Amino acid sequence: MFDKYFNYRKHKTNFKTEVIAGVSTFLTMAYILFLNPVILADGGFDFGGVFTATCLATALACFIAGFYAKTWPVGLAPGMGINAFIAYGVCVGMKYTPAEALGAVLVAGVVFLIISLTPIRAWLINSIPKSLKLGIGAGIGLFLAVIGFNLMGLQVPSGNATIFKMGDLSNPLLLLGAGAFVSMIVMEKMEIKGNIIIGIIAFSIIAWLTGLGNFNGIVSSPPPMTHLFAFDLGAALSASMVTVIFTLFFIDFFDTAGTLTSVANVSGKISKDGKIKDIDKAMLSDSVSTVAGALMGTSTVTTYVESAAGVKAGGRTGMVSLTIGVLFLLCLFFSPLATSLPKEIDAAALIYISTLFVRNIKDIEWDDIAESGPAVLAMIAMPFTYSISNGIALAFISYAAIKICTGKTNVNPAIWVIAILSLISFMVA
């Protein structure tokens, strides 16, 4: 049945290769099971409810991609960076409730869905300069690093003008977290698949055995879906939420486009004229999954760049996605394990992931200060203002201002629109 549906022969693959590729991608992205509940819980979400929603939303998203975008071997799950923006920016910083935040995620997903069905999709993908995309991505990475440093205890408030100082380096859990981070780097260097999840589990076991962490068990029935259909559209449709919805849409849309382009490069899906085959189906699957995720009670669902691991393992069809979805469904029963992981070791994964976001700055046009300047501004504004939306807004405003002052105003109209909306958001904030 699967052979006929996915046409393995045409894609030069087979069932066994596809399943192995799915397992490979699952191992590289399984960390979201632990990190997503930890991060959103800091914003007032229920840990158990988010854990269950993460498993189910990820599985559903992968099934949608597998059956509809069946030529794409990708994994989808709640996105890192976006979940941190929801927890620390929207809920903690702007004082919105989880229900109101989920309402914003839902609206942003619907906007993404509508745009995915129109020619606006291609226009937007081509409208944002590459340097800005890379700078914003790196800024999200640095934002995650700051969160990771705080969770691990590497930095604490200084109480003076220096703002932060080093934490207590004699804390054994901090040292275990640091060891977990180093192990993840070493395993990646050795090309060991699943380095993040292996590092988290291995160092958590050390914490449990030494009495530094509490082991709550491995298997139990799934926690109730606390946030199922618990969204509040009232706040989401207010003027004060415009910036939040734009930020959620912007990150999801361009992150998905960038990820799909990367996967297309690896899997050979880019035609001679530069077009990506079936990208419309992949984008539509992503946007529908975001809407479904918001209804279930988790932050924006997006396509994972870790999908490249499965492609490198030979995956070429949606069977990879189906395999990932089944594995995440099985993880529903491991919530006690998720609650047993010390936050310092979870933080190691955050810091490691931040390095993956930041390393793409090598492709910024460093020789052109008009391109690299706004990109760097986005990078430093996000962690220093503790806001992803501030970083995006400042990057676009500065980019537009530089183009005006240098007489190079023949840029895509989308730049002016986003810059003006960003400026208005600062004025009414």
N, C-alpha and C positions, 0 to 999 in steps of 0.2 A: 504493500500500500504506500509506504513512505517513498519507496524507490520510484514509483510512478509519479507521485505528487511533486517530489523535489527534483526528479530527473537527475539522479546522481551521475549517470554516465556523461550527460552533457557538460556537467560541471567538473568532470574528472575527479570524482570522489566516490565514497561508498558509505554505508550506514556506520560501520565500525569507526572510520576516520572521523565522521561527523560527531559521533558520541564522544570520542576521545577529545576532539576539539572543544566540545561543549563543557566537558569536565575541566579542561585547561582554563577556559575563560571563567568558569565558576570559581575556581581556586583563586584566581587573581582579583575577583571582585566580591568574594564572600565577606570581606571585612565590613561591608556596609551593614550587615546583619547586626553587628555590635556597635558600630560608630553612629549609625543613624539614630537609634534610641537614646544613646548617651547624649548626643548633641541636642536633639529636640527636647529631651527631658529638662535640660537647662533652661528652655524657653517656656516651661510649664506644661508640656505634654506628658501624658502617662507613658512610662517606659514600656510596660508590657503591651499596651495598645499599639504603640508605634512599632514594636518588634513584630507583632502579628501582621500589622498593616504593611510593613516592609516586605515580609515574606510573600504575602498574597499579591500585593501590587507589583512586585518584581516578577512573580510567576505569571500573572495575567499579562503584563507588558511583554514578556518574552513569548508567550503563546500568541499574542496578537501579531508580533513581528514575525514569528515563525510561520504562521499560516497565511498572513496577508503579504508581508514583504519577504516572501519565501526565498529570494535570492540573496538575502542579507544575513550573514552569520554573526549576529550581534546579540549582546546582552544589554538589558535595560534595567535600571533600578533608581531609587531616589538618589539624586546627585549630590556629591560632596561640594561644598561651597554654597550651594543653594540652601541646603539644610541649615548651615551655619548662619546664613543671612536671615533665614526665618527665625531661628532661635534667638540669636544675639542682636540682630538689627531690628527686626519687626516686633518680636515679643518682649525682649528685655529692654531694648533701646527706645522703641516707640510706644511701648506699653499696650500693645494689642494682645488680645487673648488668642490661644491656639485656634479657636473656632473662627475668629476673624482672619487670622493668618491663612487658614485653610481656604477661606472664602476667596482670598486674594490669589492663592495658588490655582483655584478652580477657574477664576476669571481669566488669569494669564493663560491657562491651558486652553480655554475656549478661544481666546484670541489667536493663539498659536494654531489651533485646529482650523479656524477660518482662513488664516493666511496660508496654511499648508494646502488649501483647496483652490488657491488663486495664483495668478502670475506674480503677485506681490512677493511670493516666496523667493523666486530667483532674483528679483530686483534687490531685495534686502540682503541676500547672501553676498551679492557683488558690491554692495554699497559701502560696507565698513572697511576701512583700510586695514591691511594685514598687521601693521605695527600696533594699531589700537587693539585688535583682537588679542594679539600676543601679550601686550602689556596688561590688559584686563585679566587675562588668564593667569599671568604671573602674580598680579595683585591678589587674586583670589587665593593663590597658593600661599602668599605671605600672610594673608588674613588667617588661613587655616593654621599656619605655623605659630602665630601669636596665641591662638586658642589652645594649640597643643602645648606650648610653653607654659601657659597658665594651668592647664589640667595636670601636667607633669610636675609642676612646682619649680620649674627651672627659672621662672621669673615671678617676683612678688612685688607689690607696691612698696616704693622706697620711703614714702612719707616726706619727700623733699622734691626739689626741682628736677632731679634726674628721673622722676616718675617711677621707674622700675629698678630693681636690683636682683642679683642672683639669689635663687632660693637656697634652701638647706641641702647642700650637696652630700650631707651625711645621711640623709633619709634613704633607707634601704629600698623603698618602693621606687623612689626617683632613680636610683642606680639601676634597678631592674628595668625600668622604662628606657633608660639610656642604652642598656644592653640590648633590649629588644630592637631599638632603632638601628643600632650598629649591625645586629644580626640580619635585619631586613636588607640593608645595603649589601652586606657580604653575600647573602643568598641571591640577590639580583645579579651581582657580579659573577656568581657561579652559575647563573641561568637556571636556578631552581624555581619551578613553578609554584605559585601559592606562597611566596615568601612572606607576605604580610600576615596571612592567617596563621602560618606556621610560627612566625615570631610571636604573635599575640598569644597563641595557645601554649607554646613552649615556656615562655617566661611567666605566664599566669600559673602554670603548673608549679614552677619554682616558688612562686609567691604562696600558693596553697600549701605546699609541702613544708615550707618554713614558717607557716603561721602568720605570714604578712597579709594574706588575703583570705577572704571567706568563700569557701566552696559551697554552693547551694544546690549541687546536683547537676545532672546532665539532661535528663528527659522528663517531660511532664506534658500535660495537655496544654494546648496553646492558650495564652492569655486572652481575655475578651477584647474585642475591637472597640475600645473606649471612644475613639473618635470617628467611628463609622457614621457617615452622613451628618457629622457634627459641625458643618461649615456655617459661617454667618456671612451672608451676602450684603447685609446692611452696611457694615463698615467697608467692605471690599469695593462697593460702588460709590463711596464718598470721595470727595476731591482730595482729601489727605492721603488716600491710598494710591493715587495715580502713579507716584514715583515707585512705590513698592511693586505694583503690577508691571510697570514698564521694566523694572530691574529683573523681575522673575522671568518675564518674557524674553528679554534681551539675553540673559545668561543661557536660558534653555535653548533658545533658537540658534544662537551662534555656536554654542557648545556642541549641539547636535550636528549642525552643518560641518563644523570642524572635525568632529569625530568621524562622521560618515565619509568625509573626504579622505581622512587618514586610512580608514578601513578599505576604502575603494582603491587607494594607491597600493596597498599591500595585496589585495585580492585580485587586482587587475580589472576592476569594474569601470575604469575611465577609458572612454573611447578615444579614437584618434583626434577627434575634434574638441577634446577636452571635457565633454559632457559625462556626467556620472549616470550610469544606467540604473533605472528604477529608484532614484533618490526620492521621488515624490511619494512612493509607497512607504519608504523608511521614515520620512519626515512625518507622514500622516500617522503611522503607527506610534511614533514618539509622542505626538500631540494628544492622541486619544488616550495614551497611557498616563499622561500627566493629569488629564481630567479624571480618569479612573482612580489614580493614586490619591487625589484630593478628596474624592468621595469616600475612600477607604480610611483616610486619616493620616496621610503622610505627605511630606514635602514633594516638590517637583520631581517626577520621574523622567530620566533622560537616558540617552544611549551612552554606553560606557566605552571609553577609549581602550580599556583593557580587553575589548573584543578582539583587538589585534593579536592577542595571545592564541585565541582559537584559530584565527586565520593562519597564523604561522604554523599551527599544528595540522593544517590541511583542511580546515573547515571552509565550506563554500556555500552552504545553503541554510535555510531556516531550521533545519534539523538541529543545528547547533543551539539556536535559541530555545527550541523545545526542550532540549537536554538541560539547559541552564534553568528553565522554568520548573521542571520536575525536581531538580535538586533543591531549589529554594523552597518548594512546597514541603519537601521532607524536613527542612530545617525548622518548620513550624513547631516541632516538638522539642527544640533545644533552648527554650527560653531560660531555664535555670542556669545554663552555661553562660548565657549572655549577661545575666545579672551577677555572675561570679568574677568577671574580669575586672581587675583593678584599673581605675581610671588613668593611673600613671602609665600603664602599658597600652591602654587604648590611645593615649596621647602620643605614644611612639609612632603608631600608625598614621596619625594626623600629620605629624612632622615629616614622616617619610613621604606621604602623599603630596605634601607641600613642595617637596623637591621635584616631583614629577611635573607639577604645574609650572614651576619657575624655570626649569631648564630649557624651555622653548624660547626664552628671550634671545637665544643665539641667532634666531632668524629675523629679529627686528632690524630695520634699516638704520644701523648705527651711524652710517656716514651722512645721513640726512637728519639734522637736529630737529627740523620741522616735523619729522615723523617720529623720531625716537623720544623727543622731549615730552609730548603728551602721553606716550606709552609709559615712560618712567613715572610721570605724575600719577597715572592710574595705579601703578605698582606700589608707590609709597603712601598714597592717600588712603588706600583701603585698610592697611593695618594701623596706620597712625590715627585715623579718624574712627577706626573700628566700624567701618561701614563700606560694604561693597557698592551700594548705590552712590555714595559720595564719590568714590573713585571713578565710577563710570561717568558721572555727571561732569566732574572736573576735567576728565580726559577729553570729552567731546567739546566742552566750552573752550578749553585752551586750544584744541586742534582747529576749531572754527576761527578763533581770534587770530591765531598765527597765520592762517591762510588769508584772512582779510588784510592783515598788516603787511604781508609779503606780496600782495596783489595776485595771489593764485586762488581765485574764487571759483574756478571751473571744477569744483568737486561735486560728488553725487549729492542731490538735494536732500537725501536722508540725513546727511551730516548736519545741515542747517536746521532741519526739523528737530533732531535729537538735541542739538546744542541749545536751541531756543526753549524746548520743553524742560531741559535740565536747569537752565537759568531761571525759568519761572518757578520750578520746584524749590529752588533755594530762596527765592523772594517770598514765597508764601509759607515756607516752613516755619 
